[in-house]
């Protein structure tokens, strides 16, 4: 997605005639991207200042507000040209920060900036643009092709003075600003020289075409890289809100020995905002620094998979929420709790080993043994009545145990085609949250297809796995029984719709469904899909949750569910089932393929899709 593209002559004309912000807002509306007042105002101001910095460039190509192909982060400005015969691309982050809106931060790599009237921890502008630089290198194949494209990155804080309070120019930021220069309001001419020296030899049309037509590399799969993350090196490049969250975790971990304090950090974010990426990257970094770190979840499938791919050296670092009931207070340096919405009331459930059972609140059993406990949470992923994890519960427990609390919100979307609008539309359509996104737009980057039969859905997913093995899955609501394997090891075709038959994931090895190639021939449930991601997900939307067109509301049908854990005496069954299908329909990077067993539900979804065109049979 590009909200503005053209040459610099047209750009200057659009700025001088005050058209630029309206052009970008209209384009954003086409993509169903919400534009806040502050964002629109920045589009009115920043391009006007940037125009002067490119006064010595003429017909060079320019892009404003470029969205990454694989996720929702956006680069403010990209310029294209040549220097000494080589193709050149320069990205620039534009900031309206002033000196009185920025202050120092105790977290290494972060500053505190005023955002919409609130003081928020943010990445230093040079750190922010570094994330964009590395993400372009990782995502676009053109940067591996010949002739080589040289990529450069800088930040421009056009309201900030380097001559006053120099928060952004402290010695601790020198290494990053040397690598990714930071220009201020006194530096308009210097920025102009920086751009001219890299772009002036050519208008950049050739490199622009190479860039915009570049094949996109497959998204980095979290599970495929866990072992290297833990044992070797950083794999993922963090961007935007992920950076200050990571910086806070690392800084608090460094403080533990000298401060004597107890800390709790809560990181909130919807599906695909990178919660598990931050959790595993920070765990890996702290392990390499010699810290005593454990990683806990409430998911058997996710935990078993992480143990397998982490390897022998690290597998004992991956545990369940109930595993810490016998640890001494402050015995652990850092405890990372992923999928914290799956916290239970206590650790006395069926399945907890007798020597670990505890009647204390489970959240307290996780905060008490660690000097720093980090919770990654999405409250709309609670799918069972026994799951009680929410932010208020964690805050209360931290207060009780005298822990300082800090919270972060993740917004940038790394899944669902990088589309925040898709998730907002899905939540609105399921009646989970209200949003302005009531229709899924035709320009949406997320591919969404409704199929007339489960056979057609299955065949489409099979074709995706032929193109790229083991990167697509079929999942369904828990609307059929789940049988043990036959005596000969074969699976029972429990999922039956007319002539369509497929087995559930293997009952004795259910945790393999998401990553083992055998999972391509099986149907998963929310319990094996939660925490994982795929290129494509095929979803069979059962009759356990249906849209009642007469009353314009969602309702649940316990008789259609075979999930005894969720439907037994559950007055909030409808709410939990909405969360189930939200989870299933937000597992994919590129596309969601869906078959509805209930036709009223199908028609309701179709009514929420612009110019709906059914896929070929």
Secondary structure, DSSP 8 states (H G I E B T S, - for coil): -EEEEEEHHHHHHHHHTT-HHHHHHHHHHHTT----HHHHHHHHHHHHHHHHHTTT--S-EEEEEEE-SSSS-EEEEEEEEEETTEEEEEEEEEEEEEGGGEEE-SSTTEEEEEETTEEEEEE-HHHHHHHHHHHHHHHBGGGGSSS-EEEEEEEEEEE--TTS--GGG-GGGHHHHHHS-EEEGGGHHHHHHHHHHHHBTS--HHHHHHHHT--B-----HHHHHHHHHHT---S---THHHHHHHHHHHHHHHHHHH---EEEEEEE-TTSSHHHHHHHHHHHHHHTT--EEEEES-HHHHHHHHHHH-TTTGGGEEEGGGGTTS-TT-EEEEEE-SGGG-BSEE-STTS-GGG-EEEEHHHHHHTTEEEEEEEE-GGG--STTB---HHHHHHHHHHTT-EEEEEEE---SSGGG-HHHHHHHHHHTTSS--S--SB-TT-SSEEEE-SSHHHHHHHHHHHHHHSTT-EEEEE-S-S------TTS-----EEETTEEEEES-GGGGGGTTTSGGGGGEEE-HHHHTT--EEEEEEEE-TTEEEETTTTEEEE-GGG---HHHHTT-TTHHHHHHHHHHHHTT-EEEEEEEEESSHHHHHHHHHTBTT------
